[in-house]
Amino acid sequence: MARRQLVIFKVGAEEFAVDIMLTKEVVLMRDITPVPESEAYVEGVMNLRGSLVPVLDLRKRLRATTANAHTDHRIIVANLDGVTAGLIVDGASEVLRVSDDIIEPVPELVAEMGVTYVAGVINFKDRFITLVDLKKALSDEIIGELDAVMNALSSRRRQISPAQAV
């Protein structure tokens, strides 16, 4: 029986899970520099140990009701096909090890609505946790937007001469 490890996080009142193999780390909320003219779900970029990482608001991507600003917000740093991105969530609670047989198929209603990023539902100890396929949630269009943001930032950085940067 196959077992997988999942990072459990909250968006609004709902619990979600993503495969731990796609996550690099979970960090505390930090300053995010906005990027002009980017999509609404792109919050900006953050500095992570000297590297600029684009940050998305997963709450907006999952169309969840926005939670109140509080200190539980976390950023899940994920790596998808070589693209690193930070995903703002309302809280990351635990790593859960589950067997594939407790992952139930996507409910028909969800499939009929065209929500393709839901990979299943986990019924675990009276909790219903939605399993998110990050590759589908962050479609090629979104990955392309992140690339555009990073390219714009790196070209702007090259335009600033060392004398201007002082």
C-alpha positions in Angstrom: 0.0 0.0 0.0 1.5 3.3 -1.1 2.0 6.0 1.5 2.5 9.6 0.8 3.4 12.6 2.9 1.3 15.7 2.6 1.6 19.3 4.0 -1.7 20.3 5.5 -2.6 24.0 5.4 -5.7 26.2 5.8 -7.2 28.6 3.4 -10.2 30.3 5.1 -11.9 27.7 7.2 -11.0 24.8 4.9 -8.1 22.4 5.1 -6.0 21.5 2.1 -3.1 19.3 1.4 -0.2 19.2 -1.1 2.4 16.6 -1.8 5.5 17.3 0.4 7.7 16.4 -2.5 6.7 19.7 -4.2 7.3 21.8 -1.2 10.8 23.1 -0.2 9.8 24.7 3.1 7.2 26.6 5.0 8.2 30.1 6.3 6.6 32.7 8.4 4.8 35.6 6.6 7.3 38.3 5.7 7.6 41.5 3.7 6.5 41.1 0.1 7.4 43.8 -2.4 4.5 44.4 -4.8 5.1 44.0 -8.6 3.3 46.5 -10.7 1.0 45.3 -13.5 1.0 41.7 -12.5 -2.1 39.5 -12.1 -4.3 40.0 -9.0 -3.2 36.7 -7.4 0.5 37.7 -7.6 1.3 39.4 -4.4 4.8 40.3 -5.3 8.3 39.0 -4.5 10.0 38.1 -1.3 13.7 37.8 -0.4 14.4 34.3 0.7 18.0 34.0 1.9 19.2 36.4 -0.9 17.0 35.0 -3.7 13.9 36.7 -5.0 10.9 34.4 -5.0 7.6 35.3 -6.6 4.7 35.1 -4.1 1.1 34.1 -5.0 -1.9 34.4 -2.7 -3.3 30.9 -2.8 -6.5 32.2 -1.2 -7.2 34.2 -4.3 -6.2 31.3 -6.6 -8.6 28.9 -4.8 -11.2 31.6 -4.7 -11.6 31.3 -0.9 -13.1 33.8 1.3 -10.3 36.0 2.6 -9.4 35.4 6.2 -8.7 38.2 8.6 -5.1 39.2 8.8 -3.5 37.3 11.6 -0.1 35.9 12.6 -0.8 32.4 11.5 -0.3 33.2 7.8 2.5 31.2 6.3 4.2 31.0 2.9 4.7 27.5 1.5 7.7 27.6 -0.8 7.0 25.2 -3.6 9.0 24.1 -6.6 7.1 23.2 -9.8 9.0 22.1 -12.9 12.0 24.2 -11.8 10.0 27.3 -10.9 10.1 28.3 -7.2 7.1 30.2 -5.9 5.8 31.2 -2.5 2.1 30.4 -1.7 0.4 32.5 1.0 -1.9 30.4 3.1 -3.8 31.1 6.3 -1.8 28.6 8.3 0.2 25.4 7.9 -0.6 22.9 10.6 1.2 19.6 10.0 2.7 16.9 7.8 0.4 14.0 7.4 1.4 10.5 6.2 -1.6 8.8 4.5 -2.1 5.7 2.4 -3.6 6.1 -1.0 -6.6 4.0 -0.1 -8.0 6.8 2.2 -8.0 9.4 -0.6 -11.5 9.5 -2.0 -12.1 10.5 -5.6 -13.1 14.0 -6.5 -16.9 14.6 -5.8 -19.0 14.7 -8.9 -20.2 18.2 -8.2 -16.6 19.5 -8.0 -15.7 17.8 -11.3 -18.8 19.1 -13.0 -17.9 22.7 -11.9 -14.6 22.3 -13.8 -12.4 22.6 -10.8 -9.4 20.6 -12.1 -6.9 21.2 -9.3 -8.7 19.1 -6.7 -7.1 15.6 -6.8 -9.3 14.0 -4.1 -10.7 14.3 -0.6 -9.1 12.8 2.5 -11.4 11.7 5.2 -9.1 11.6 8.2 -10.2 11.4 11.9 -13.5 13.4 11.2 -11.6 15.9 9.1 -12.2 16.5 5.4 -9.0 17.6 3.7 -9.0 18.6 0.0 -6.0 17.3 -1.8 -4.7 19.9 -4.3 -2.8 19.1 -7.4 -0.4 22.0 -7.3 0.7 21.5 -11.0 -3.0 22.0 -12.0 -3.7 24.8 -9.5 -0.7 26.7 -10.8 -1.4 26.2 -14.5 1.1 27.0 -17.3 -0.5 30.4 -17.5 0.3 31.2 -13.9 3.8 29.8 -14.2 4.2 32.0 -17.3 3.1 35.0 -15.3 5.7 34.2 -12.6 8.4 33.9 -15.2 7.3 37.3 -16.6 7.5 38.9 -13.2 11.0 37.5 -12.5 12.2 38.5 -16.0 10.9 42.1 -15.5 12.6 42.3 -12.2 15.9 41.0 -13.4 15.9 43.4 -16.4 15.1 46.3 -14.1 18.0 45.3 -11.8 20.4 45.3 -14.8 19.3 48.8 -15.7 20.4 50.2 -12.4 24.1 50.9 -12.5 26.3 50.1 -9.5 26.6 53.9 -8.8 22.8 54.2 -8.6 22.4 51.3 -6.3 24.5 52.9 -3.6 
